[in-house]
Amino acid sequence: MLIDSLKALGLAAALATLGVTPSLAREVVLYNASDSVNTALVAAFKKAHPEIEVKFVSGSTGPITERAIAEKGKPQADVVYLVNNVALEQLKQAGVFEPYAPKDSKIAPAFRDPDDFYNKYFATTMCMVVNKDRLAQKKLPMPTTWEDLIKPVYVKEIALPSPLKSGTGGAILTTFVDAFGWPFVENLNENVYQYSDGGSGGAALAGAGEVAIGLTFDTTCFETKSSGKPVDIVYGRITPNVSEGGGLVAGGPNPAEGKIFLDFMASEEAAQVLGKVVGATAVPGHGLVDLTQITLWQMRRPVDIAAFRRDFASRILKQ
């Protein structure tokens, strides 16, 4: 061991004499809130940049965001990404992110923070799974807008995720309150057969023909239809959505590698990966959903999800 150490020291001294600095291992540290999406992206990034080792911490949005803020005095991550739009703003306002505009970005302008603190990489859009066979059996009309769902003809024919247990349900119903007000949600409740625990529960009931209409998110809509169920996918006049993205951590341990990763995330190559696992990518031409054909709803008021859940429990569930 001593001989090996002396050899190493001798080599380092020789390189220094020649004016050559030994190359250091390169790495990037990622915090992310979507393990499956992160895995696909990291595999593609490693292929493009085999010289950079990728380390990551996965979790849900809340804990990941809180951890990054808590570490602000001594950051451990280079990039925080795959967190939702609410968390992105929280991280920006807390001073976790520093501005960085990725090189040769292919991301559509609507998905870029105007101050360059973060970029959004995709939107999860909310849609209806409508069972055509049940509509015919019950002699019900095909819904074309969210407003149709409060019509008395659909009594007990609608299923959707509970906002108390599902982020999908929260995104759908907070949008309805923002766009139409609480009376709309109260009227919709009259037609609800079941609030499911998970985001795909409503689609499962509609696919099985137990209800006519299930509300869910885009990938579940398309998976239900592609499985052969007798359903149509319907987008309302406006589209509830959740967008996710990331940014460069201020003072992170590997800023150069963090920027390289963010350059990759703004590329066509990353969009091709995302297009296989998400609904609508921020780079046009990828994903299941054509954003030119729908209108993403931009929330007019900030959402306090904890307060919303309390209101929903008391107003709608009478708890």
Beta strands, then each sheet from edge to edge (+ up, - down):
strand 1: 26-32
strand 2: 52-58
strand 3: 79-84
strand 4: 97-98
strand 5: 119-131
strand 6: 158-161
strand 7: 192-196
strand 8: 213-217
strand 9: 231-234
strand 10: 241-249
strand 11: 280-281
sheet 1: 2+ 1+ 3+ 10- 4+
sheet 2: 2+ 1+ 3+ 10- 5+ 8- 6- 7-
sheet 3: 2+ 1+ 3+ 10- 5+ 9-
sheet 4: 2+ 1+ 3+ 10- 5+ 11-
end
